[in-house]
Amino acid sequence: MNKQYTHPLTFIFICLAISLFQVERTFAQIAPTITIDRDEAWVDFPEAIDFRLVGQSDQLIEAVTLEYGLDALACGEVTSQIIQTFEPTTELDVSLRWQVVPDQIIPPHGRFWWRWVLHTIDGQKIELEQQDAPFEDDWFVWRELTQDNVTMHWYRGTEEFAQEILTAAIEARDQLAAETGLLITEPIQAYLYEEGRDFAISLPGAPAWAGGVAFPDHNIVMVVTNRDSLEYGVRTMKHEVGHLVIGQLTFNCFQNLPTWLNEGLAQVAEGAMEARNINNVADAVTEEKLPSLGQLEGSFSVHGDRASLSYAVGESFTRYLIEQYGADRMGDYLLTIKDGIGWDDAFEQIYGRPMIELENEWRSELGASSLAAITADQPTAVPTLSLAIVHTATETPEPTVSPTVAPTQPPTAVPTVAATAIPMLEASPENIDSVTNGPGNVSFGWQILSGVIILLLIMIGLIIYIRKRK
């Protein structure tokens, strides 16, 4: 009796095909199917942001992670997160609240983002699509005008009034472009608040006297002004746009500009130097009280007269550099600072001389006594997540105010990137909205098990074949 045998390779291929088919079916069964009904965030301005996730899964979910952060210029992605666990379920309805005040500075109208990650009982993580929304100041009905990549938002006053302030913002941006050879291309969002009270309520922590603020990392400017203070509003808008432009042009993760230059360029953006600033510098020279630029690298004095002189000195020397050495060198100097080169080294590189020599040259032209060489190292400033430059609504400018927040975390919150202030997120028993479909990630353990099954089938097939041949 003749025995016919199937070729061993044919048998192995059949086993492989069957195994792969089974593995495919297994993978299809364990990849979760997520249906999302709601993916929303509500802004409770300016106190908090509420999130809600509602949906269904064909596999048991035992936890969710909410990741969130600000959509802003920063040194790397700054992400905070909180994990909330619960009894395994296929029906999702999860609510979380980000208590913004007093744990985080988010400028009104800035944007934030969030993303949910679902955790199944078998260890899979399903990352949902990232969402974003504005932290909108909805206490007012905003109107808007847009021209030349600048949008003016206002809630009271005529369109002609808003147009005048809008024109001022454009002029400031273009003025700095002319004086530095640099022009930002990002759109600018400017907001007009009619009263200081409205401004202070919308930006918790801002001093009551604040008349303007710039957030370069969000491309946002806020100014307090109305028709009765139009001239002031025009100059303040120009000043704050100046800060925004310089902040954008020089942003880096190594150092900030010295304050005298930051404020000096912002005042250059306002237009011609005011008579009072010219007189302040002249009086300081006469009385031999002209401060050195080294004294004006950090925050200005809190005393009105000294602060006013500091602004005047910074503006005077900044204008001297531009007038004597040209806009191109100023632009190159700013870009060198952006690259992380120290202030003094940047002067040597761009102007070919130490800063102390240029300062003494300027002092000599004013008739002031020269300074001895300064050998102390420059302090390195660390940029913050939200740089806020605040100015007073009074005639005399006040020093820069940079709001800071102490990091606060609930027990379950885990920041994935360390930065400045980390907002606190509170788990709430109520439910709120946020979710989207995301691909299921099959665990590595299943892949190993599938490979073992395939090898076992092949080995069994070979053993059967060898025994039959015997």
VOGU-366629 format. One record per residue: x, y negated, z of N, C-alpha, C, O, CB in turn; residue in one letter. Coordinates in steps of 0.2 Angstrom, whole numbers, plus 5000, padded with zeros to 4 digits. Atoms other than C-alpha are relative to their C-alpha. Glycine has a CB too. Layout:
N
XYZXYZXYZXYZXYZA
...
***
This chain:
470
500450065000500050005000500449945000500949935004499550005006M
499650065000500749844995499849945004499249935005500049974992N
500250064995500749695007500349944996500849934994500350015007K
499850075003500749515000500049955006499649955010499549984994Q
499950054994501349375011500049934996500349924991500650015004Y
499950075002501149195009500749975001501049995006499449955004T
499350034999502749095006500049965007499649925008500249964994H
500050034994503349035023499949925000499649895004500750015003P
500050085000503548845017499249984999499049935001500449984994L
500850015001501648855011499750005007499349965008499750054995T
500349994994501148915028500249945005499749915008500250075003F
499850064996502148775037499749944998499449905002500849994999I
500350065002501448645026499250005002498949945003500049994992F
500750004998499648705030500049985007499549955009499750074998I
500050024993500048695048500149935001499849905006500650045004C
499950075000500748525046499449954999499249915002500649974996L
500650035002499248465037499450005005499149955007499750024993A
500549994995498048535050500249965006499749925009499950075002I
499850044994499048455064499949934999499749895004500850025002S
500150075001499148285056499349985000499149925002500349984994L
500750025000497248285053499750005007499449955009499650064996F
500350004993496948335071500349945004499949905008500250065004Q
499750064997498148195077499749944998499549895002500850004998V
500350065002497348065066499350005003499149945005499950014992E
500650004997495648115073500149985008499649945010499650075000R
499950024993496348105091500149925001499949895005500650045003T
499950075000497047935087499449954999499349905003500649984995F
500650035002495447875080499550005006499149955007499650034994A
500449994994494547935096500249955005499849935009499950075002Q
499850044994495647845108500149934999500249895004500750035002I
500050075002495847675099499449975002498949984999500249994993A
500750034998494547565108499749964995500049934991500249965006P
500450055004493247475099499749955005499349975009499450044996T
500250064995492947305107499549964996499649944990500649965002I
500550055003491347205103500049945005499849955011499350044999T
500050064996491447025109499349964998499249954993500649964998I
500650055001489846925112500149935001499849894998499550035005D
499950074998490546775120500849995001501150035004499649975006R
499350024999492246695120500049925001500149894996500550024994D
500250085000492046515127500449985006500650015011499349995001E
499750044994492846385139499649945001499549914996500849994999A
500350064999491946245147500449965004500749985009499350015004W
499650054996492846085153499549975005499149935003500349954995V
500350034994492246025170500549945001500849945006499850045006D
499550065000493145855167499949965006499449945008500049964994F
499349985001494345815175500250055005500850065006500449945001P
499849964994494245945189500250074998500750095001499450015004E
499949935001494246115181499850024993499549994989499750055005A
500249965006494046235166499850075002500150105005500650004995I
500349934998492946385167500050044993499950024988499249995002D
500049955005493146535156499550065001499450085006500850034999F
500549944999491946685152500250044994500350034989499349975000R
499949955005492246845143499450055001499250085006500650045002L
500549965000490746945138500050054994500150034989499349965000V
500049955005490747105128500050075002499850095008500749994996G
500149934999490747295126500650044998500950014993499350034998Q
499549955003492047435124499850075000499450095005500649995005S
500249935000491847615120500550045005500450105005500050034993D
499549974995493247655133499949965006499849905006500750004997Q
500150034994493247615151500649945001501249965000500150055006L
499550054999494147445155500049995008499549995011499849934997I
499950014993494847425173500349935002500349925008500450065002E
499750064998495647255172500049954994500049974988500750005003A
499950055005495847095162500549955002500649945008499349964998V
499550064999497246965161499849944996499749954990500750034998T
500150065003496946785157500649964999500949955004499449965003L
499450045001498446695149499849934998499349934994500550044995E
500250075002498346505147500649965000501149975004499449985005Y
499550055000499346355144499849944996499249934994500750034997G
500250065003499446185136500350004993500950024992500349945004L
499750005007499646155117500449935000500149884998499450004995D
499650065000501046025119500750024998501050074999500049975007A
499349995001502845995115500450025006500349985011500349934997L
499749974994503846095127500650044998500750064993499550045004A
499449965001505546185129499850085001499850115007500549995006C
500249935000504846365125499250005002499049955005500450045005G
500749994998503046425128499950015007500250055010499750064996E
500150004993502446385145499350045001498850014999500049935003V
500649964999501246525150499850025007500350045011500050064996T
500249974994500246565166499550054999499250054994499849945005S
500449945001499246715169499750025007500050015012500350064997Q
500349974994498046795182499750074998499450074992499549965003I
500349945002497546975182499450025005499550015011500650065001I
500649994996495847025189499850074999499750094993499449954998Q
500249935001495447205192499350015003499049975007500550055004T
500749994998493747285195499950084999500350114996499549964996F
500249935002492847455194500050014993499749974989499350025004E
500049995007493147535177499250004997498850025000500250074999P
500650015004491747485165500049994993500649984990499649945003T
500050015007491247475147499649944998499649914993499750064996T
500350075000490247315150500449955003500549955009499250015003E
499650054998491247165151499649935002499349914997500649984996L
500350064998490647005160500549975005500349985011499350005002D
499550024995492146915168500049925000500049894994500750034998V
500050075000492246735174500649985004500850015009499449975004S
499450034997493846635179499949935000499749904995500650034997L
500050075000494046455184500849985001501150005006499649975006R
499450035000495646355181499949935004499649895001500449994993W
500150064996495646225195500549954998501149955001500050015008Q
499550045003496546085186500349955005500949945006499849964994V
499850054995496545955199500050035007499550065009499549945000V
499450045001497645935209500650044998501250014999500249965007P
499449955001498746075203500449994993500950024992499850075000D
499750015006499146015185499849944997499349914998499850064995Q
500250065003499245855175499950024992500350044989500649955000I
500250005007498245875159499849944997499349915000499550064999I
500350075002498045715149499350014997499250064994500549974995P
500750005004496245675144500150014993500549974990499649945002P
500049995008495945735126500650044998500750064992500149934997H
499449955002497545855127499650064999499150085000500550005005G
500349945002497246025121500350065004500950055006500250024992R
499749944997497446195130499850064997499450064992499750005008F
500149945003497446375125499950055005500150055011500550024995W
500149944996496946545132499950064996499850064990499449995005W
500049945003497046725128499850055005500150055011500750014996R
500249944995496246885136500450064998500550074992499350015000W
499749945001497147045138499650055004499550055010500850015001V
500449954996496047205142500550065001500950084997499450024995L
499649944998496747355151499650065001499150055005500449985007H
500449944999496047525149500250045005500850045007499950044993T
499849954995496047665161500650054998500950075003499450045003I
499549955002497247765151500749964998501149984995499850044993D
499450035001498547625150500149954994500649924993500650045001G
500050045006498147535134499949935002499649915006499550034995Q
500150075000498247345132499749974994500149984988500749965002K
500350035006497147255120500049935000499749905004499250034999I
499950085000497647075116499549974996499549994990500749994999E
500550045004496246965110500349944997500849924999499449995004L
499750065004496446825098500049945005499649925009499549984994E
500050064996497046665106499549944998499449934992500849974999Q
500550065001495846515107500349945003500849945007499350025004Q
499750064997496146335110499449955000498949964996500649974996D
500550055000495046185114500349935003500849945007499450025005A
499750074997495245995120499750005007499250025009499749944996P
500150024993495245945138499649934999499949885001500650005005F
500350065003493945815132499749965006499449995011499450024996E
500350044995493445665143499349984997499249944993500449935001D
500750015003491545675140499649965004499049965004499750075000D
500450044996491045545152499849944996499449904998500449975006W
500250055005490945425137499850024994500050084992500649955000F
500249985007490245425120500549974996500549904995499349984998V
499550025004491745405109499949984993499650024990500750045001W
500050025007491845315093500750004997501250005001499749934998R
499350005003493345325081500149974994499749974989500250075000E
499750025007494345245067500650034999501150045003500049925000L
499349975002495745325057500349964995499949944990499950074999T
499650035005497045235047500750025000501050015006499949925000Q
499349995001498745285041500350045006500850035009500449935001D
499849954996498845435052500049985008500350025012500750024999N
500150024993498345345068499250005001498949974997500349935002V
500850004998496545375076499949965006500249985011499750075000T
500250044994495845245088499350025002498850024999500049924998M
500649984997494545305100499849955005500249935009500050075003H
500250054995493445185110499350015001498950044997500149934997W
500749994999491745185118499649945002499049945002500050045007Y
500350065000491345005120500349944997500949944997499949985008R
499750065004491644845110499850014992499650064990500750005001G
500250005008491444805091500550044997501150064999500049934998T
499649975005492244895077500649964999501249984998499750034994E
499550055002493244735073500550005006501150005005499749934999E
499550004994494044745091500450065000501050065001499650005007F
499649945000494544925089500550004994501050034995499550064999A
499650015006495244885072500649965001501249984999499649974994Q
499450044998496444755079500550045004501150035003499749945004E
499549964996497144875092500350054996500850074997499650035006I
499849955004497245005079500649984995501150014994499550034995L
499550045004498244885068500749995004501250005001499849944997T
499450014995499444855083500350065000501050065000499749975006A
499749944999499745035085500450024994501050054994499550065001A
499649995006500245055067500649964999501149984997499549994994I
499450055001501344905067500650025005501150025003499849935002E
499549974995502244975083500450064997501050064997499750015006A
499649945003502645135074500449984995501050014994499450054998R
499650025006503245055058500549955003501149954999499549964995D
499550044998504244925068500650045003501250035001499749965006Q
499449964997505245065077500350044994500950054994499750055005L
499749975006505445145060500549964997501049984994499450034995A
499550055003506244985053500649995005501149985002499649944999A
499450024995507344965069500450065001501050065004499849985006E
499649944999507945145069500150044994500550094994499750045006T
499949965006507745215052499650075001499750114996500750014998G
500349944999506645355059499249995001499049945004500250035007L
500750005000504745385057499750075002499950124999499849984993L
500449944999503645515065499550014995499249974993499850005008I
500549985005502445605054499450035004498950045001500350054995T
500649974996501345685068499549945001499649885002500250025007E
500550054999499645595069500049985008500150025012499350034998P
500050034994499445485084499249995002498849974998500349935001I
500650014997497845485095500049955005500349965011499750075003Q
500050054995497545325104499349995003498849995000500249934997A
500650014997496145295117500049945004500449925008499950065005Y
500150064996495445135124499550005005499050035004499849944995L
500450004994494745115141499849935002500349895003500350045006Y
500250074999493744955145500249985007500449925008499350004999E
499850024993494144955164500550055003500550115001499350005004E
499549964997495545015175499750055004500050115005500449955004G
500449954996494245105186499950074995500050124998499449985002R
500149945004493745215171500650044998500750104998499749984993D
499449975001495545245167500350055006500550105005500649954998F
499749974994496045295185499650075001499850125003499949965006A
500449954999494545415186500250064995500250124997499349995000I
499949955006494945505169500750035001500850084998499949964994S
499349974999496845525174500150005008500549955010500549954996L
499950004992496845575193500750005001501250034998499750075002P
499350004998498445525201500349934997500849915000500450054998G
499750065003498745365190499849955005499349945008499749994993A
500150064996498945205200499449964998499349954992500649965001P
500650055002497445085201500249954995499849924991499749985006A
499850055004498544955193500250024993500349974988500549965003W
499749975006499045065178499649974994498949974994499950074999A
500350025006498644985161500150034994499850024989500249934999G
499949965006499345105149500450065002500850065006500349964995G
499649934999500145285148500150034993499650034988499650045005V
499949975006500945375134500250085002500650095007500649974996A
499849934999501045565133500350034993500050054989499450055001F
499749985006502345605119499950074998499950094992500749985000P
500149935001502145785121499350024997499250084995500250045006D
500649995003500345775116499849964995499249964992499550005006H
500150055005500445635104499449965002498949944998499850034993N
500650044997499145535115500349945003500849945007499650055005I
499950064996499145355121499349985003498849984999500349954995V
500650024997497945285133500149935002500649915005499750045006M
499950074998497745095136499349975003498849995000500249964994V
500650044997496544985147500049934997500549904997500150005008V
500150075003495944835137499349994998498950044998500549994994T
500750025003494344745131500149934996500749914996499549995006N
500050065004493944595121500349945003500649905000499349984997R
499750064996494344475135500750005001501049955003499650005006D
499249994999496144545136500350024994500750074994500150045006S
499849975006496444575118500849994999501150044997499749964994L
499250015001498244495118500450055004500850085002500249935002E
499649954996498744605132499950074998500450114997499749995008Y
500149935003497944755124500450014994500650074994499250014999G
499649995006498844725108500750025002501050075000500049944996V
499349994998500544715117500150075004500650115003500349955005R
500049944996500144865129500050064995500450114996499550005005T
500049945005499644975114500750014996500950064995499449994995M
499449995003501244935105500550035004500950075002500249934997K
499549984996502244965120500050085001500550125001500049975007H
500249934999501445135123500250044994500450104994499350015003E
499949975006501545185105500850014999501050064997499749974994V
499250005000503445145106500250065004500750095002500349935003G
499849954995503645265121499850074996500250124996499650005006H
500249945003502645395111500550024994500750084993499350004997L
499649995006503745375095500750025003501050075000500149944996V
499349994998505445375105500050075003500450115003500249955005I
500049944997504845525115500050064995500350114996499450015004G
500049955006504445625099500750014997500950064996499549984995Q
499450005003506045575091500650035004501150065001500249934997L
499449984996507245615105499850065005500350085009500249955004T
500249954996506345765113500550065000500750084994499350034998F
499549955000507645895119499950035007499650015011500749984998N
500149964994507846025133500649985004500850025009499950074999C
499450014997509445945139500049935005500249935010500649994996F
500050064997509145765144499549954997499349964992500749965000Q
500450055002508045615143500449944998501049935000499549975005N
499650065001508545445137500149965006499749975011499649954995L
499950054994509245315150499449965000499149944994500649965000P
500650044999507745215156500149934996499649914993499849995007T
499950065003508545055150499950004992499649954989500749975001W
500149995007508545115132499350024998499049994993500550054997L
500749985001506845195133499549945000499149934996499750065005N
500450064999506045035139500249954995499749914993500049985007E
499850055005507044925128499750024993499549974990500850014999G
500349995007506445015112499349995000499049974995500250074998L
500850015000504645015118499949925000499449914997499850035007A
500150075000504844825120500249974993499949934991500449965005Q
499850025007505644815103499450014995499249984991500650044997V
500649995004504044895096499549955001499049954997499750075003A
500550054998503044755104500149944995499649904993500049975007E
499950065004503844625092500549965002501049995005499349964999G
499550054998504844475095500150005008499650015012499949934998A
499950004993505644465113499749945003499749885000500849995001M
500450054997504544365124500549955004501049965006499550035005E
499650054997505144195131500250025008500850005010499749935000A
499849994993505044255149500550055001500950045006499350035004R
499449955000506244405146500649964998501149985001499850064995N
499450045001507444285138500249965006500849965007499949964994I
499950054994507344165153500350055006500750035009499449965002N
499849964995507544315165500750024999501150025004499550065000N
499349985001509144365157500549945001501049955004500150034993V
499650065000509844195156500149985008500649965010499749944996A
499950024993509444155174500450055004500850035009499350005004D
499649964996510244315180500849994998501250005003499850084998A
499350025002511844265170500249945004500849945007500149994993V
499850064997511844095178500150025008500649995011499549955000T
499949994993511644165196500450065001500550085007499350025003E
499549945000512844315192499750065004499950095008500649985004E
500349944997511544445196499750044994499350084995499349975004K
500249965006511444525179500250075002500850095003500449984993L
499949934998511344715183500450044994500350024989499450045002P
499749965005512444845174499550054997499050065001500650035003S
500449955003511644965162500050075004499550105005500250024993L
500049944996512245105174499550005006499350055008500750015003G
500550014995511045035187499350014998498950025002500149945003Q
500749995003509645055175499950064996499450074992499949944995L
500149935004509845235169499450035003499050074999500650045001E
500549974997508545295181499449965001499349914997500150035007G
500650044999506845225187500249935002500749925006499650045005S
499950064998506745045189499849985007499450025010499749954995F
500250024993506544955205499249995001498949974996500349935002S
500750004999504744955213499849925001499249915002499850045006V
500150074998504944765217499949964993500349974988500649975004H
500250035006504144655204500549964996500649974990499449965001G
499550045003505544535201500550044997500850034991500249955005D
499549965002506844665200499850044994500250054989500350045005R
500349965006505744775188500049964994500249984989499350035002A
500150045006505444625177500749994997500849994991499749945002S
499350025003507344585175500250074997500650064992500449985006L
499849945003507644775172499850014993500150034988499850065004S
500349995007506444775157500449954996500549974990499349995001Y
499750055004507244615151500750024998500950014992500049935003A
499349985001509044675152500050064995500450064990500450025007V
500149945004508544845144499949984993500250004988499650055002G
500250025007507744755129500649964997500749964991499449955001E
499550045003509144625127500650044997500850034992500349955006S
499449965002510544755126499850044994500250054989500350045005F
500349965006509444865114500049964994500249984989499350035002T
500050045006509144725103500749984997500849974991499649935001R
499350025002510944675103500350064996500750044991500549995006Y
499749945004511444855097499750004993500150014988499950065004L
500450005007510144845083500349954995500449964990499350005001I
499850055004510644675077500750004998500949984993499849935004E
499350005002512544695078500250064996500750054992500449995007Q
499749945003512744875072499550034995499650084992500250045005Y
500549985005511144905062499550065002499750095007500450034994G
500549954998509645015063500250074999500050125002499349994995A
499749935002510545165055500450035006500350095008500450004994D
499649974994511745185070499550015006499650065009500549955002R
500449994995510345165082499650074999499550115003499549945001M
500449945002509345305073500550065001500350115004499850004993G
499549944999510945415073500150015007500250075009500749984996D
499949994993511245385091499450045003499550085007500149935004Y
500649964998509445445095500050074998499950115002499449964998L
500049935002509645595085500650045003500550105005500150014992L
499449974997511345635093499850025008499950075010500649955001T
500349984994510445625110499650065000499650105004499749935003I
500449955001509145735104500450074999500150125001499649994993K
499649945000510545865100500350025006500650075006500549994994D
499749984994511045865118500649975002500949995007500050075000G
499450034999512545755117499949955006499449915006500349964994I
500150044994512845655133500049934998500249914992500650015005G
500150075002512445465133500749974998500849944992499749965005W
499350045002514345405133500350044994500650004990500450015006D
499749965006514945545121499649984994500049974989500050075001D
500450025006513545495109500249934998500349914992499250005002A
499850075002514145305110500750014996500849984991500149965006F
499349995003515945365106499950034993500250004988500450055004E
500049965006515345475092499649954994499949954989499550065000Q
500350045005514145345083500249935000500349914994499250005002I
499750075000514845175088500750005000501049944999499749965006Y
499250005000516645225089500349975006500949965006500249974994G
499750044994516845145106499650035006499050055006500049934999R
500349984994516445185124499449955001499549894999500450005006P
500650044999514745115130500249945004500049895003499550045004M
499850064996515645005143500349954996500249894998500650035005I
499850055005516544915129499549964997499549904996500550034995E
500650045003514944875120499649965005499449915004499550064997L
500350044995514144825136500449945002500149885003499950045007E
499650064999515544705140500049954995500049894996500750025002N
500150055005515444635123499449965000499449904998500150054993E
500650035000513644605125500049955006499749895005499450055001W
500050044995513944525142500449944999500249885001500350045006R
499550065002515344415135499649954996499649894997500650024997S
500450055004514144345122499549965004499349915002499650044995E
500550044995512844305136500449955004500049915007499650055004L
499650044995514244225146500050035007500249995012499649935000G
500049964993514144355160500750035001501150044996499550055001A
499349974999515744425168499950074998499450104998500149995008S
499949935003516344595162500050045006500150035012500650014996S
500049954995516244755171500650045000500950054995499450054999L
499449965000517644865177499850074997499250084997500250015007A
500149935003517745035168499650055005499850055011500650034998A
500349954996516545165175500250074998500150094993499249994999I
499749935001517245335177499550055002499650115001500650015003T
500549954997515745425186499750034994499550004989499549975005A
500349975005514945555176499249985000499049965005500050085002D
500750025001513145525169499650055003499850115002499949994993Q
500549954997511745615179499650034994499449994989499649975005P
500449975005510845735168499250005002499050035007500250074999T
500750004999508945705167499750064997499950084992499749944998A
500449945003507745855165499349984998498949955002500050055006V
500650025003506245825154499450055003499650105005500050014993P
500649974997504545875161499550024995499650004989499749965006T
500549975004503045965154499649944997499549944991499650055003L
500450055003502045805152500349935003500349925009499350005003S
499750064998503045645152499549944999499349924994500649984995L
500550055000501845505157500449935001500749925007499550015005A
499750064999502445325155499549955001499149934997500549974994I
500550044998501345205165500249935001500749925004499650035006V
499950074999501245025164499449965003498949985002500249964994H
500550034997500344895174499649954996499849944990500349955005T
500550045004498844795168500249925002499849885000499350015002A
499850074998499644635177500549974995500750014990500250005007T
499650035005500744515168500750035001501150044996500149925001E
499449974999502344585176500050075000499750105003500349975007T
500049935000502744755171500350045006500750015009500550024994P
499849964994502944895184500550054998500550064992499450025004E
499649945002504145035184499750064998499150074999500550025006P
500349945003503945195175499750055006500050055011500550044996T
500249964996502845315184499950074997499550074992499349985003V
500049935002503045505181499650045005499950065009500750034998S
500449964996501645605189500350075001500550104996499350014998P
499749934999502345765197499550045004499150015008500750005003T
500449964996501445915204500450065003500850095000499450034995V
499749944997501946045216499850074997499150074997500050005008A
500349935002501846225209499650035005499850045011500650044998P
500449974995500446315217499750064996499550064990499449965002T
500249945003499946495213499550045005499750045011500650054998Q
500449964996498546605220500450075000500950084996499350014997P
499649944999499146785226500050044993500650074993499650045005P
500049965006498746865209500349974994500450004989499350034999T
499850035006499346735197500750014999501150015004499949925001A
499349985002500946775188500249964994500049974989500150074998V
499850045005501846635178500550044996501050074998500349945002P
499549965004502746715163500649964998501149994996499650034994T
499450045001503846565160500049955005499549915006499949974993V
499950054995504546455173500049934997500549924992500550015005A
500050075003504246265169499949955006500249965011499549994995A
500250054995503646115179499550035004499550085007499949934997T
500549974996502046135188499650054997499450054991499549945001A
500449945002501046295186499349995003499249995009500450075002I
500650014997499246275187499750065004499950125003499549994994P
500349944996498146375199499450024997499049984995499949975008M
500649985003496846485193499750055005500050095009500250054994L
500449974995495446555204499650054997499250034993499749955005E
500549955002494546715202499349985003499349975009500250075001A
500750024998492646685203499650064999499650094994499849944996S
500549955001491246805206499549994994499250044992499650025006P
500450025005490246715193500350024993500950034993499849935000E
499849985006490346755175500149944995499749894995499650054997N
499950065005491046635161500250034993500350094993500649955003I
500049975007491446655142500750004996501049954996499649974996D
499450005004493046715132500250074998500450115002500549975004S
499749945002493446865121500050004992499649964989499650065003V
499949995007493846925103500250074999500550105003500449944997T
499849935002494147085094500850005000501149954997499750024994N
499349995001495947145095500250074999499850115001500449975007G
499849935002496847295089500250045006500550015011500650004995P
499849954994497047445101500750024999500950044993499550065000G
499349985000498747495105500150075003500050085009500549955004N
500049934997498947685107500650015004501249995001499950054994V
499450004995500147725121500550054997500450104993499850035007S
499449965003501847805117499950075002500250114999500649975003F
500149934997501347955128499650054995499850104994499750005006G
500449975005500048005115500450024994500450084991499449964998W
499649995006501347995101500550065002500650104997500449944998Q
499549944998502548115110499650065000499850114998500349985007I
500449944999501148235114499850034993499850094992499449995004L
500249975007500648245096500650034996500550084993499749934995S
499449975003502448275090500150075003500350114999500649965001G
499949944996502548415103499550064997499750114995499950005007V
500549965003500948495096500250024993500150084992499349975000I
499849995007501548485078500650055000500650104997500249944996I
499549954999503148575083499850075002500150125000500649975004L
500249934997502348715093499650044994499750104993499549995006L
500449965005501148755078500550024995500450084992499549954996L
499549975005502648765066500450065003500550114999500549944998I
499749954997503548875078499650065000499850124999500349985007M
500549955000502048985080499950034993499950094993499349985003I
500149975006501849005062500650044997500650094994499949944995G
499449975002503649045059500150075004500350125001500749965002L
500049934996503549185073499650054997499850114996499849995007I
500449955003502049265065500250024993500250084992499349964999I
499749985006502849265048500650055001500650104997500249944996Y
499449954999504449345054499850075003500050125000500549975005I
500349944998503449475063499750044995499850104994499549995006R
500349975006502449515048500550034995500450094992499549964996K
499449975004504049535038500350065002500550104998500549944999R
499849944997504649665050499650054999499750115001500249985007K
***
